[in-house]
Amino acid sequence: MMALETNINNLVRLQAVPPDWPGGFWGHWVFFTVVIIGFVLTMVMGVIYIERRGMGRMQSRLGPNRTGPFGLLQPVADAIKVLLKENIVPTAADKLVHWLAPVVAFAPALMIFAVIPFQNGAMLADLNIGILYVVAISSVSTVGVFMAGWGSSNKYSLLGAMRNVAAVVSYEIPLVLAIVGVVLIAGSLSLNQIVLAQDIPFILLQPLGFFLFFAAGCAEINRSPFDLMEADSEIVAGFHTEYSGMKFAMFYLVEYAEAIAISAIITTLFLSGWRGPLLPPWLWFIIKVLLVFFAMVWTRTTLPRIRIDQLMAFSWKFLLPLAVINLLVTALEVLASPAGLPWVVVIINLAIMAILILLWSKFFFKLGWGRIEV
């Protein structure tokens, strides 16, 4: 069995894309830059359609079904409509900050994909600190959101922006601790090496880490039930209340680009990335990304929005203690089996996750007046 796994790993490594493919440094840079931009823009239109149709089915109502066959051209029609709208800037707004905010928010969401492998070696830059780069660059989008809230000279916008900052500061800690568990098992910060290390998908070896990363990631990118930064019942539309036209479209693009980025990171860290039988590696990668995004749609349709105090409590009182315990358990398992974690660890970690979530939600963790129970 070990010999078979070794042969498979060697075969995967032989199929690696050369670092200067398809033609020197600049050829590689231009090619993958175009691929990343095309991938993000195409996926954004695709996931918008998937979310609308999926939520329509889950809520027993119709999704888009008029523009194009089965409503497939609805995202294109929406894009054209937004581009034709008038660009309005409030009189009291800081014009420069108001204009720069969407650009500052969008650029990091695009830059994350520079280190995401579409297949073995097929990436813009295989950094040996790839996951550290992702954590650092993803936080920069928060600056753009805060600029939008501050530059709009609107109290609702500023309140939404401050909520976003508070969420990122709070949820970044359990998110990073969940990543550290993966790094301990893989022994590398390179995203490509993390994929190659997943002879057993890390979602099985780190089920609690996957749950922590998924929940914290959804909170950071403003996905329901954590979408308090755009709580229309409280603060109109949050930080982009005063945006219209192309600048609003940029923020709309940022929201879905970040959702795709989180889905791609989860795919890489926990779902063996591009690895899979029969189909081309890049196709496996896209399928897994879409499955993770569908899970986000499912949670949005199922779970109600929580309050701002519950948002903070969920991070500090629930996710953070579980993240610390998960990290300690993972460190002990790696010390006990430095050559690689065996399959029996899958059963142990699944049991630990179930026990911790049940016990913590029942006896230790309360949200406001009530208690969260599984």
DRENDO-1510 file (C-alpha; in Angstrom, 1 decimal, always signed):
<recs>
REC; n; res; u; v; w
REC; 1; MET; +0.0; +0.0; +0.0 .
REC; 2; MET; +2.8; +2.4; +0.9 .
REC; 3; ALA; +4.6; +1.6; -2.3 .
REC; 4; LEU; +1.4; +2.3; -4.3 .
REC; 5; GLU; +1.0; +5.7; -2.6 .
REC; 6; THR; +4.7; +6.5; -3.3 .
REC; 7; ASN; +4.3; +5.7; -7.0 .
REC; 8; ILE; +1.1; +7.9; -7.2 .
REC; 9; ASN; +2.9; +10.8; -5.5 .
REC; 10; ASN; +5.9; +10.4; -7.8 .
REC; 11; LEU; +3.6; +10.4; -10.8 .
REC; 12; VAL; +1.8; +13.6; -9.6 .
REC; 13; ARG; +5.2; +15.3; -9.1 .
REC; 14; LEU; +6.3; +14.4; -12.6 .
REC; 15; GLN; +3.2; +16.2; -14.0 .
REC; 16; ALA; +4.2; +19.5; -12.4 .
REC; 17; VAL; +4.1; +22.6; -14.6 .
REC; 18; PRO; +7.6; +24.1; -15.0 .
REC; 19; PRO; +8.0; +27.4; -13.0 .
REC; 20; ASP; +8.7; +29.4; -16.3 .
REC; 21; TRP; +6.0; +27.9; -18.4 .
REC; 22; PRO; +4.8; +28.8; -21.0 .
REC; 23; GLY; +7.8; +30.9; -22.0 .
REC; 24; GLY; +10.2; +32.5; -19.6 .
REC; 25; PHE; +9.5; +34.8; -16.6 .
REC; 26; TRP; +7.4; +37.4; -18.4 .
REC; 27; GLY; +5.5; +34.9; -20.5 .
REC; 28; HIS; +4.6; +33.0; -17.3 .
REC; 29; TRP; +3.6; +36.2; -15.5 .
REC; 30; VAL; +1.4; +37.5; -18.4 .
REC; 31; PHE; -0.2; +34.2; -19.0 .
REC; 32; PHE; -1.2; +33.5; -15.4 .
REC; 33; THR; -2.3; +37.1; -14.8 .
REC; 34; VAL; -4.7; +36.8; -17.6 .
REC; 35; VAL; -5.8; +33.4; -16.4 .
REC; 36; ILE; -6.5; +34.7; -12.8 .
REC; 37; ILE; -8.4; +37.7; -14.0 .
REC; 38; GLY; -10.5; +35.6; -16.4 .
REC; 39; PHE; -11.0; +32.9; -13.8 .
REC; 40; VAL; -12.3; +35.4; -11.2 .
REC; 41; LEU; -14.6; +37.3; -13.5 .
REC; 42; THR; -16.0; +34.2; -15.0 .
REC; 43; MET; -16.5; +32.5; -11.7 .
REC; 44; VAL; -18.2; +35.6; -10.2 .
REC; 45; MET; -20.8; +35.5; -12.9 .
REC; 46; GLY; -21.2; +31.7; -12.4 .
REC; 47; VAL; -21.5; +31.8; -8.7 .
REC; 48; ILE; -24.0; +34.6; -8.7 .
REC; 49; TYR; -26.2; +32.5; -11.0 .
REC; 50; ILE; -25.7; +29.4; -8.8 .
REC; 51; GLU; -26.6; +31.3; -5.6 .
REC; 52; ARG; -29.8; +32.8; -7.1 .
REC; 53; ARG; -31.0; +29.6; -8.6 .
REC; 54; GLY; -30.0; +27.6; -5.6 .
REC; 55; MET; -31.7; +29.9; -3.1 .
REC; 56; GLY; -34.8; +29.9; -5.3 .
REC; 57; ARG; -35.0; +26.1; -5.1 .
REC; 58; MET; -34.3; +26.0; -1.4 .
REC; 59; GLN; -36.9; +28.7; -0.7 .
REC; 60; SER; -39.6; +27.3; -3.1 .
REC; 61; ARG; -39.5; +30.3; -5.5 .
REC; 62; LEU; -38.3; +31.1; -8.9 .
REC; 63; GLY; -34.7; +32.2; -9.6 .
REC; 64; PRO; -33.7; +34.1; -12.7 .
REC; 65; ASN; -35.3; +32.5; -15.7 .
REC; 66; ARG; -36.0; +35.2; -18.3 .
REC; 67; THR; -32.7; +36.5; -19.6 .
REC; 68; GLY; -31.1; +33.7; -21.8 .
REC; 69; PRO; -31.8; +30.0; -21.5 .
REC; 70; PHE; -32.6; +29.1; -17.9 .
REC; 71; GLY; -31.7; +32.7; -16.9 .
REC; 72; LEU; -28.0; +32.1; -17.7 .
REC; 73; LEU; -27.4; +35.6; -19.0 .
REC; 74; GLN; -28.9; +37.3; -16.0 .
REC; 75; PRO; -25.5; +38.2; -14.5 .
REC; 76; VAL; -24.5; +39.7; -17.8 .
REC; 77; ALA; -27.7; +41.8; -17.9 .
REC; 78; ASP; -27.1; +42.9; -14.3 .
REC; 79; ALA; -23.5; +44.0; -15.1 .
REC; 80; ILE; -24.7; +46.1; -18.1 .
REC; 81; LYS; -27.4; +47.6; -16.0 .
REC; 82; VAL; -25.0; +48.6; -13.2 .
REC; 83; LEU; -22.5; +50.1; -15.7 .
REC; 84; LEU; -25.2; +52.3; -17.2 .
REC; 85; LYS; -26.2; +53.8; -13.8 .
REC; 86; GLU; -25.2; +57.3; -12.8 .
REC; 87; ASN; -22.2; +57.7; -10.6 .
REC; 88; ILE; -23.3; +59.8; -7.6 .
REC; 89; VAL; -20.9; +61.1; -4.9 .
REC; 90; PRO; -22.3; +62.8; -1.8 .
REC; 91; THR; -21.5; +66.5; -1.5 .
REC; 92; ALA; -19.8; +66.2; +1.9 .
REC; 93; ALA; -17.8; +63.0; +0.9 .
REC; 94; ASP; -14.1; +62.9; +0.7 .
REC; 95; LYS; -13.9; +62.5; -3.1 .
REC; 96; LEU; -10.5; +60.9; -3.4 .
REC; 97; VAL; -11.1; +58.4; -0.6 .
REC; 98; HIS; -14.6; +57.7; -1.9 .
REC; 99; TRP; -13.1; +56.9; -5.3 .
REC; 100; LEU; -10.1; +54.8; -4.2 .
REC; 101; ALA; -12.0; +52.6; -1.7 .
REC; 102; PRO; -13.4; +50.1; -4.3 .
REC; 103; VAL; -10.0; +49.7; -5.9 .
REC; 104; VAL; -8.2; +49.2; -2.6 .
REC; 105; ALA; -10.9; +46.6; -1.6 .
REC; 106; PHE; -10.8; +44.7; -4.9 .
REC; 107; ALA; -7.0; +44.5; -5.5 .
REC; 108; PRO; -6.2; +42.1; -2.6 .
REC; 109; ALA; -9.1; +39.8; -3.5 .
REC; 110; LEU; -7.5; +39.4; -6.9 .
REC; 111; MET; -3.9; +39.1; -5.6 .
REC; 112; ILE; -4.8; +36.1; -3.4 .
REC; 113; PHE; -5.0; +33.9; -6.5 .
REC; 114; ALA; -1.3; +34.6; -7.3 .
REC; 115; VAL; -0.4; +31.7; -5.0 .
REC; 116; ILE; -3.4; +29.4; -5.4 .
REC; 117; PRO; -2.3; +26.3; -7.5 .
REC; 118; PHE; -4.8; +25.3; -10.2 .
REC; 119; GLN; -2.7; +22.1; -10.7 .
REC; 120; ASN; +0.8; +21.0; -9.7 .
REC; 121; GLY; +2.9; +24.1; -10.3 .
REC; 122; ALA; +0.2; +25.9; -12.3 .
REC; 123; MET; +0.2; +29.2; -10.4 .
REC; 124; LEU; +1.6; +32.7; -10.7 .
REC; 125; ALA; +4.1; +32.4; -7.9 .
REC; 126; ASP; +4.9; +29.3; -5.8 .
REC; 127; LEU; +6.0; +31.2; -2.6 .
REC; 128; ASN; +7.5; +29.1; +0.2 .
REC; 129; ILE; +5.4; +31.3; +2.6 .
REC; 130; GLY; +2.3; +31.2; +0.4 .
REC; 131; ILE; -0.3; +30.8; +3.1 .
REC; 132; LEU; +1.3; +33.6; +5.1 .
REC; 133; TYR; +1.0; +35.8; +2.0 .
REC; 134; VAL; -2.7; +34.9; +1.8 .
REC; 135; VAL; -3.4; +35.8; +5.4 .
REC; 136; ALA; -1.5; +39.1; +5.1 .
REC; 137; ILE; -2.9; +40.3; +1.7 .
REC; 138; SER; -6.5; +39.3; +2.5 .
REC; 139; SER; -6.7; +41.6; +5.4 .
REC; 140; VAL; -5.9; +44.6; +3.2 .
REC; 141; SER; -9.5; +44.6; +1.8 .
REC; 142; THR; -10.6; +45.8; +5.2 .
REC; 143; VAL; -8.8; +49.0; +4.6 .
REC; 144; GLY; -10.8; +49.6; +1.4 .
REC; 145; VAL; -14.1; +48.9; +3.3 .
REC; 146; PHE; -13.1; +51.4; +6.1 .
REC; 147; MET; -12.2; +54.0; +3.5 .
REC; 148; ALA; -15.6; +53.6; +1.9 .
REC; 149; GLY; -17.3; +54.1; +5.3 .
REC; 150; TRP; -15.2; +57.0; +6.3 .
REC; 151; GLY; -15.1; +58.7; +2.9 .
REC; 152; SER; -18.9; +58.6; +2.4 .
REC; 153; SER; -19.5; +61.0; +5.3 .
REC; 154; ASN; -22.5; +58.9; +6.3 .
REC; 155; LYS; -23.0; +57.5; +9.8 .
REC; 156; TYR; -24.7; +54.3; +8.5 .
REC; 157; SER; -21.7; +53.7; +6.2 .
REC; 158; LEU; -19.2; +54.3; +9.0 .
REC; 159; LEU; -21.0; +52.0; +11.3 .
REC; 160; GLY; -21.1; +49.2; +8.7 .
REC; 161; ALA; -17.4; +49.8; +8.0 .
REC; 162; MET; -16.5; +49.6; +11.7 .
REC; 163; ARG; -18.5; +46.4; +12.1 .
REC; 164; ASN; -16.4; +44.9; +9.3 .
REC; 165; VAL; -13.1; +46.0; +11.0 .
REC; 166; ALA; -14.3; +44.4; +14.3 .
REC; 167; ALA; -15.3; +41.2; +12.6 .
REC; 168; VAL; -12.0; +40.8; +10.8 .
REC; 169; VAL; -9.9; +41.6; +13.9 .
REC; 170; SER; -12.0; +39.0; +15.9 .
REC; 171; TYR; -12.3; +36.2; +13.4 .
REC; 172; GLU; -8.7; +36.4; +12.0 .
REC; 173; ILE; -7.4; +34.7; +15.2 .
REC; 174; PRO; -9.4; +31.5; +15.0 .
REC; 175; LEU; -8.9; +31.4; +11.3 .
REC; 176; VAL; -5.1; +31.6; +11.5 .
REC; 177; LEU; -5.1; +29.0; +14.3 .
REC; 178; ALA; -7.0; +26.7; +12.0 .
REC; 179; ILE; -4.4; +27.2; +9.3 .
REC; 180; VAL; -1.6; +26.5; +11.7 .
REC; 181; GLY; -3.0; +23.0; +12.3 .
REC; 182; VAL; -2.8; +22.3; +8.5 .
REC; 183; VAL; +0.7; +23.7; +8.4 .
REC; 184; LEU; +1.8; +21.4; +11.2 .
REC; 185; ILE; +0.6; +18.3; +9.4 .
REC; 186; ALA; +1.9; +19.4; +5.9 .
REC; 187; GLY; +5.3; +20.7; +7.2 .
REC; 188; SER; +5.2; +23.6; +4.7 .
REC; 189; LEU; +3.7; +27.1; +4.2 .
REC; 190; SER; +3.7; +26.6; +0.4 .
REC; 191; LEU; +0.1; +26.0; -0.9 .
REC; 192; ASN; +1.4; +23.7; -3.6 .
REC; 193; GLN; +3.3; +21.6; -1.1 .
REC; 194; ILE; +0.2; +21.5; +1.2 .
REC; 195; VAL; -1.8; +20.0; -1.7 .
REC; 196; LEU; +1.0; +17.4; -2.4 .
REC; 197; ALA; +1.0; +16.4; +1.3 .
REC; 198; GLN; -2.7; +15.5; +1.3 .
REC; 199; ASP; -2.6; +11.8; +0.6 .
REC; 200; ILE; -5.4; +11.9; +3.2 .
REC; 201; PRO; -7.5; +15.0; +2.6 .
REC; 202; PHE; -7.0; +17.3; +5.5 .
REC; 203; ILE; -10.7; +17.8; +6.0 .
REC; 204; LEU; -10.6; +14.2; +7.5 .
REC; 205; LEU; -7.5; +14.9; +9.6 .
REC; 206; GLN; -8.6; +18.3; +10.6 .
REC; 207; PRO; -12.5; +18.3; +10.6 .
REC; 208; LEU; -12.6; +20.8; +13.5 .
REC; 209; GLY; -10.1; +23.0; +11.7 .
REC; 210; PHE; -12.2; +22.9; +8.6 .
REC; 211; PHE; -15.3; +24.0; +10.6 .
REC; 212; LEU; -13.3; +26.8; +12.3 .
REC; 213; PHE; -11.9; +28.1; +9.0 .
REC; 214; PHE; -15.3; +27.9; +7.2 .
REC; 215; ALA; -17.1; +29.8; +9.9 .
REC; 216; ALA; -14.4; +32.4; +10.4 .
REC; 217; GLY; -13.9; +32.9; +6.7 .
REC; 218; CYS; -17.7; +33.5; +6.1 .
REC; 219; ALA; -17.7; +36.0; +8.9 .
REC; 220; GLU; -14.7; +37.9; +7.5 .
REC; 221; ILE; -16.1; +38.2; +4.0 .
REC; 222; ASN; -19.6; +39.2; +5.2 .
REC; 223; ARG; -21.5; +36.1; +4.3 .
REC; 224; SER; -24.7; +35.2; +6.0 .
REC; 225; PRO; -25.4; +34.7; +8.9 .
REC; 226; PHE; -22.6; +37.1; +9.7 .
REC; 227; ASP; -23.7; +39.8; +7.2 .
REC; 228; LEU; -24.1; +42.6; +9.8 .
REC; 229; MET; -22.0; +45.0; +7.7 .
REC; 230; GLU; -24.9; +45.2; +5.2 .
REC; 231; ALA; -27.8; +44.7; +7.7 .
REC; 232; ASP; -30.6; +46.5; +5.7 .
REC; 233; SER; -32.9; +46.3; +8.8 .
REC; 234; GLU; -30.4; +48.3; +10.9 .
REC; 235; ILE; -27.9; +50.3; +8.7 .
REC; 236; VAL; -29.5; +50.5; +5.2 .
REC; 237; ALA; -26.7; +48.9; +3.1 .
REC; 238; GLY; -23.7; +49.4; +5.3 .
REC; 239; PHE; -20.4; +50.7; +4.1 .
REC; 240; HIS; -21.5; +51.0; +0.4 .
REC; 241; THR; -24.8; +52.9; +1.1 .
REC; 242; GLU; -23.5; +56.0; -0.8 .
REC; 243; TYR; -22.1; +54.1; -3.8 .
REC; 244; SER; -23.7; +53.7; -7.2 .
REC; 245; GLY; -22.8; +52.8; -10.8 .
REC; 246; MET; -19.4; +51.2; -11.5 .
REC; 247; LYS; -18.0; +51.8; -8.0 .
REC; 248; PHE; -21.0; +49.9; -6.5 .
REC; 249; ALA; -20.3; +47.1; -9.0 .
REC; 250; MET; -16.7; +47.0; -7.8 .
REC; 251; PHE; -17.9; +46.3; -4.2 .
REC; 252; TYR; -20.4; +43.7; -5.5 .
REC; 253; LEU; -17.5; +42.1; -7.4 .
REC; 254; VAL; -15.3; +42.2; -4.2 .
REC; 255; GLU; -18.0; +40.3; -2.2 .
REC; 256; TYR; -18.2; +37.4; -4.6 .
REC; 257; ALA; -14.4; +37.5; -5.4 .
REC; 258; GLU; -13.7; +37.0; -1.7 .
REC; 259; ALA; -16.2; +34.2; -1.5 .
REC; 260; ILE; -14.5; +32.5; -4.4 .
REC; 261; ALA; -11.1; +33.1; -2.8 .
REC; 262; ILE; -12.2; +31.6; +0.5 .
REC; 263; SER; -13.6; +28.6; -1.4 .
REC; 264; ALA; -10.3; +28.2; -3.3 .
REC; 265; ILE; -8.3; +28.4; +0.0 .
REC; 266; ILE; -10.5; +25.8; +1.7 .
REC; 267; THR; -10.2; +23.6; -1.4 .
REC; 268; THR; -6.4; +23.9; -1.2 .
REC; 269; LEU; -6.0; +23.5; +2.5 .
REC; 270; PHE; -8.6; +20.8; +3.3 .
REC; 271; LEU; -9.9; +19.2; +0.1 .
REC; 272; SER; -6.6; +18.1; -1.6 .
REC; 273; GLY; -6.8; +21.1; -4.0 .
REC; 274; TRP; -6.5; +20.0; -7.7 .
REC; 275; ARG; -5.9; +16.3; -6.8 .
REC; 276; GLY; -8.4; +13.7; -8.0 .
REC; 277; PRO; -8.8; +10.7; -10.4 .
REC; 278; LEU; -9.6; +10.7; -14.1 .
REC; 279; LEU; -10.5; +14.4; -14.6 .
REC; 280; PRO; -7.9; +17.1; -15.4 .
REC; 281; PRO; -6.5; +18.6; -12.2 .
REC; 282; TRP; -7.8; +22.2; -13.0 .
REC; 283; LEU; -11.3; +20.8; -13.4 .
REC; 284; TRP; -11.1; +19.0; -10.0 .
REC; 285; PHE; -10.1; +22.3; -8.5 .
REC; 286; ILE; -13.1; +24.2; -10.0 .
REC; 287; ILE; -15.5; +21.5; -9.0 .
REC; 288; LYS; -14.3; +21.6; -5.4 .
REC; 289; VAL; -14.4; +25.4; -5.3 .
REC; 290; LEU; -18.1; +25.3; -6.5 .
REC; 291; LEU; -19.0; +22.7; -3.9 .
REC; 292; VAL; -17.6; +24.9; -1.1 .
REC; 293; PHE; -19.4; +27.9; -2.4 .
REC; 294; PHE; -22.6; +25.9; -2.6 .
REC; 295; ALA; -22.1; +25.1; +1.1 .
REC; 296; MET; -22.0; +28.9; +1.7 .
REC; 297; VAL; -25.3; +29.3; -0.2 .
REC; 298; TRP; -26.8; +26.6; +1.9 .
REC; 299; THR; -25.9; +28.2; +5.2 .
REC; 300; ARG; -27.1; +31.6; +3.9 .
REC; 301; THR; -30.5; +30.1; +3.1 .
REC; 302; THR; -30.8; +28.1; +6.3 .
REC; 303; LEU; -29.4; +30.2; +9.2 .
REC; 304; PRO; -30.9; +33.6; +10.3 .
REC; 305; ARG; -28.7; +36.7; +10.8 .
REC; 306; ILE; -27.2; +37.0; +14.3 .
REC; 307; ARG; -26.9; +40.2; +16.3 .
REC; 308; ILE; -23.6; +42.2; +16.6 .
REC; 309; ASP; -23.0; +41.1; +20.2 .
REC; 310; GLN; -23.5; +37.5; +19.1 .
REC; 311; LEU; -21.1; +38.0; +16.3 .
REC; 312; MET; -18.4; +39.0; +18.7 .
REC; 313; ALA; -19.2; +36.4; +21.3 .
REC; 314; PHE; -19.2; +33.6; +18.7 .
REC; 315; SER; -15.6; +34.4; +17.8 .
REC; 316; TRP; -14.1; +35.0; +21.2 .
REC; 317; LYS; -16.1; +32.6; +23.3 .
REC; 318; PHE; -16.7; +29.7; +20.9 .
REC; 319; LEU; -14.3; +29.6; +17.9 .
REC; 320; LEU; -11.2; +30.8; +19.7 .
REC; 321; PRO; -11.2; +28.2; +22.6 .
REC; 322; LEU; -11.9; +25.4; +20.1 .
REC; 323; ALA; -9.1; +26.6; +17.8 .
REC; 324; VAL; -6.6; +26.6; +20.6 .
REC; 325; ILE; -7.7; +23.0; +21.7 .
REC; 326; ASN; -7.6; +21.9; +18.0 .
REC; 327; LEU; -4.0; +23.2; +17.7 .
REC; 328; LEU; -2.8; +21.5; +20.9 .
REC; 329; VAL; -4.4; +18.2; +19.8 .
REC; 330; THR; -2.9; +18.5; +16.3 .
REC; 331; ALA; +0.6; +19.2; +17.7 .
REC; 332; LEU; +0.4; +16.2; +20.0 .
REC; 333; GLU; -0.6; +14.0; +17.1 .
REC; 334; VAL; +2.2; +15.2; +14.9 .
REC; 335; LEU; +4.7; +14.7; +17.7 .
REC; 336; ALA; +3.4; +11.1; +18.2 .
REC; 337; SER; +3.5; +10.3; +14.5 .
REC; 338; PRO; +6.1; +12.5; +12.8 .
REC; 339; ALA; +6.3; +10.3; +9.7 .
REC; 340; GLY; +2.6; +11.1; +8.8 .
REC; 341; LEU; -0.7; +10.8; +10.5 .
REC; 342; PRO; -2.4; +7.4; +10.1 .
REC; 343; TRP; -6.1; +6.8; +9.1 .
REC; 344; VAL; -7.0; +6.0; +12.7 .
REC; 345; VAL; -6.5; +9.7; +13.5 .
REC; 346; VAL; -9.5; +10.5; +11.2 .
REC; 347; ILE; -11.9; +8.7; +13.6 .
REC; 348; ILE; -10.2; +10.2; +16.7 .
REC; 349; ASN; -10.4; +13.8; +15.4 .
REC; 350; LEU; -14.0; +13.4; +14.2 .
REC; 351; ALA; -15.0; +12.2; +17.7 .
REC; 352; ILE; -13.0; +15.1; +19.3 .
REC; 353; MET; -14.8; +17.6; +17.1 .
REC; 354; ALA; -18.3; +16.2; +17.9 .
REC; 355; ILE; -17.6; +16.1; +21.6 .
REC; 356; LEU; -16.1; +19.6; +21.8 .
REC; 357; ILE; -18.9; +21.3; +19.8 .
REC; 358; LEU; -21.6; +19.5; +21.8 .
REC; 359; LEU; -20.1; +20.2; +25.2 .
REC; 360; TRP; -19.0; +23.8; +24.4 .
REC; 361; SER; -22.4; +24.7; +23.0 .
REC; 362; LYS; -24.4; +23.1; +25.8 .
REC; 363; PHE; -22.4; +24.0; +28.9 .
REC; 364; PHE; -19.9; +26.8; +28.2 .
REC; 365; PHE; -21.1; +29.1; +25.5 .
REC; 366; LYS; -24.0; +31.5; +25.7 .
REC; 367; LEU; -25.1; +34.2; +23.2 .
REC; 368; GLY; -26.9; +37.2; +24.9 .
REC; 369; TRP; -30.1; +36.0; +26.6 .
REC; 370; GLY; -30.0; +32.5; +25.2 .
REC; 371; ARG; -27.7; +29.5; +24.5 .
REC; 372; ILE; -26.6; +28.0; +21.2 .
REC; 373; GLU; -27.2; +24.3; +21.2 .
REC; 374; VAL; -26.5; +21.6; +18.6 .
</recs>
